[in-house]
Amino acid sequence: MDGKTLILSGMALIFLGFLLVFIGTLVSALGGEADVEGGGVIMIGPIPIIFGTSRGAAGIAAVLAIILMALWLLAALLARGD
């Protein structure tokens, strides 16, 4: 994959994020009610610190962190060329 493709896909993901935030704000402003939860993962070396506003949000963050670590490992092994 060349650099131009990576830059374009990164810009598309950023645009998608802005679009989702805009849609969420618009729905909220028009009187729609939503239950908002959040969570995240901070990686310090190999040790993940998982947090969330509820157990469900923290669980989803943990699953996504495991998937991202597996993808990173796969990319590292493919880049190594063995």
Secondary structure, 3 states (H helix, E strand, C coil): CCHHHHHHHHHHHHHHHHHHHHHHHHHHHCCCCCCCCCEEEEEECCEEEEEECCHHHHHHHHHHHHHHHHHHHHHHHHHHCC
